[in-house]
Amino acid sequence: MTILIAYDGSDDAKAAIGFAGRHLSRAPAVVLVVWEPLLVQLARSSIATPGAFVRDDTEAERQQREEAERFAADGAELARQAGLTEVTPRAEASTGPIWATIVDVADELDASLVVTGSRGLARARSVLLGSVSDRVLHHVKRPVLIVPHVTAEAGDTGDTGG
């Protein structure tokens, strides 16, 4: 059994890691950070014009990859602190939608469960395009655990600790 935990640094992603640590601590886990190379981001941007950015900036992409790998390592450390013992950090570049990369990695790992928060760092964009967790839920062919949004009143995900 391998658990794939999608991590973007948001409070909801941290809550998902905490929930997994409390309830799924015996299973090996992979903490996945999906990053978009600069050229992919620019291609999606409404300000980019076709052909405006044709230069391959390998140094910028190397820096992005290193940052994503550090970010994944931070998420893996949070998972260890939450109680998961066998944790592997992983950073993947996305050439399409982030949710599709999560689905592809889940398939590659033959993950028995995909864990994600209900909201991520791209909240405004997700209102228009649909959330990553919703897309993962509807496209992955394996169980998905979506940990609800962290509320200020409860201070957690509503888990009573059982």
C-alpha positions as CSV (number, residue, x, y, z in Angstrom):
1,M,0.0,0.0,0.0
2,T,1.5,3.3,-1.1
3,I,-0.2,6.6,-0.3
4,L,0.3,9.5,-2.6
5,I,-0.1,12.9,-0.9
6,A,-0.4,15.9,-3.1
7,Y,1.3,18.9,-1.5
8,D,1.3,22.6,-2.5
9,G,2.2,24.2,0.9
10,S,-1.3,25.5,1.5
11,D,-2.9,25.1,5.0
12,D,-5.3,22.6,3.5
13,A,-2.4,20.5,2.1
14,K,-0.7,20.6,5.5
15,A,-4.0,19.5,7.1
16,A,-4.2,16.6,4.7
17,I,-0.7,15.6,5.7
18,G,-1.6,15.8,9.4
19,F,-4.7,13.7,8.8
20,A,-2.8,11.1,6.9
21,G,-0.2,10.9,9.7
22,R,-2.8,10.4,12.3
23,H,-4.8,7.8,10.5
24,L,-2.6,6.1,7.9
25,S,0.8,6.1,9.6
26,R,1.7,2.5,8.8
27,A,1.7,2.9,5.0
28,P,4.6,4.1,2.9
29,A,3.9,7.6,1.5
30,V,5.1,9.8,-1.4
31,V,4.7,13.5,-0.9
32,L,4.2,15.0,-4.4
33,V,4.8,18.6,-5.4
34,V,3.8,19.4,-9.0
35,W,5.5,22.4,-10.5
36,E,4.9,24.2,-13.7
37,P,8.0,25.2,-15.7
38,L,8.2,28.9,-16.4
39,L,7.6,28.4,-20.1
40,V,4.4,26.4,-19.4
41,Q,3.2,29.2,-17.1
42,L,3.9,31.8,-19.7
43,A,2.1,29.8,-22.4
44,R,-1.0,29.7,-20.2
45,S,-0.8,33.4,-19.4
46,S,-3.1,35.7,-21.2
47,I,-0.2,38.2,-21.6
48,A,1.9,35.8,-23.6
49,T,1.8,36.0,-27.3
50,P,2.5,33.0,-29.5
51,G,6.2,32.8,-30.2
52,A,7.1,35.6,-27.7
53,F,9.1,33.2,-25.4
54,V,11.0,30.7,-27.5
55,R,14.2,30.7,-25.6
56,D,14.8,27.6,-23.5
57,D,15.9,28.9,-20.1
58,T,17.5,25.8,-18.6
59,E,19.0,27.7,-15.7
60,A,15.5,29.1,-14.6
61,E,14.0,25.6,-15.0
62,R,16.9,24.1,-12.9
63,Q,16.2,26.6,-10.2
64,Q,12.5,25.9,-10.3
65,R,13.1,22.1,-10.1
66,E,15.5,22.6,-7.1
67,E,12.9,24.8,-5.3
68,A,10.2,22.2,-6.0
69,E,12.5,19.4,-4.6
70,R,13.1,21.5,-1.5
71,F,9.4,22.1,-1.1
72,A,8.7,18.4,-1.5
73,A,11.4,17.6,1.2
74,D,9.7,20.1,3.5
75,G,6.3,18.4,2.9
76,A,7.9,15.0,3.5
77,E,9.3,16.3,6.8
78,L,5.8,17.5,7.8
79,A,4.6,14.0,7.0
80,R,7.2,12.4,9.2
81,Q,6.4,14.8,12.1
82,A,2.7,13.8,11.6
83,G,3.5,10.2,12.2
84,L,4.2,8.7,8.7
85,T,7.4,6.8,8.9
86,E,8.3,5.7,5.3
87,V,8.1,9.0,3.3
88,T,9.6,9.8,0.0
89,P,9.6,13.4,-1.4
90,R,9.0,13.8,-5.1
91,A,8.8,16.8,-7.4
92,E,7.3,16.6,-10.9
93,A,7.2,19.1,-13.7
94,S,3.8,19.5,-15.3
95,T,3.3,20.1,-19.0
96,G,-0.4,20.1,-18.6
97,P,-2.9,20.5,-15.8
98,I,-1.5,19.9,-12.3
99,W,-4.4,17.4,-11.6
100,A,-3.3,15.3,-14.6
101,T,0.2,15.0,-13.3
102,I,-1.1,13.9,-9.9
103,V,-3.3,11.2,-11.7
104,D,-0.3,10.1,-13.8
105,V,2.0,9.7,-10.8
106,A,-0.7,7.9,-8.9
107,D,-1.0,5.4,-11.8
108,E,2.8,5.1,-12.1
109,L,3.1,4.3,-8.4
110,D,0.0,2.1,-8.4
111,A,-1.0,4.2,-5.3
112,S,-3.6,2.6,-3.2
113,L,-4.9,6.0,-2.0
114,V,-4.5,9.6,-3.1
115,V,-4.7,12.2,-0.3
116,T,-5.3,15.9,-1.0
117,G,-6.6,19.0,0.7
118,S,-9.9,20.4,-0.6
119,R,-8.3,23.8,-1.5
120,G,-4.9,24.8,-2.6
121,L,-2.9,27.9,-3.2
122,A,-4.6,28.6,-6.5
123,R,-8.1,29.3,-5.0
124,A,-9.1,32.1,-7.3
125,R,-8.1,30.1,-10.4
126,S,-9.9,27.0,-9.2
127,V,-13.2,28.9,-9.0
128,L,-13.0,29.4,-12.8
129,L,-11.3,26.1,-13.8
130,G,-12.4,23.6,-11.2
131,S,-10.3,22.6,-8.2
132,V,-7.3,20.2,-8.5
133,S,-8.8,17.9,-5.8
134,D,-12.2,17.8,-7.7
135,R,-10.4,16.9,-11.0
136,V,-8.2,14.3,-9.3
137,L,-11.3,12.8,-7.7
138,H,-13.1,12.5,-11.1
139,H,-10.2,11.3,-13.2
140,V,-8.1,9.0,-11.0
141,K,-9.1,5.3,-10.9
142,R,-8.3,4.7,-7.3
143,P,-9.6,5.8,-3.9
144,V,-9.2,9.5,-3.0
145,L,-9.3,11.1,0.4
146,I,-10.0,14.8,0.3
147,V,-9.4,16.4,3.6
148,P,-11.9,19.3,4.2
149,H,-10.9,22.9,4.4
150,V,-9.3,24.0,7.7
151,T,-11.7,26.3,9.6
152,A,-10.6,29.1,11.8
153,E,-13.1,28.2,14.5
154,A,-12.1,24.6,14.8
155,G,-8.4,25.1,14.0
156,D,-8.3,21.8,12.3
157,T,-10.2,19.6,9.8
158,G,-13.0,18.7,12.2
159,D,-11.2,15.5,13.1
160,T,-12.1,14.5,16.7
161,G,-9.0,12.5,17.1
162,G,-10.6,9.0,17.5
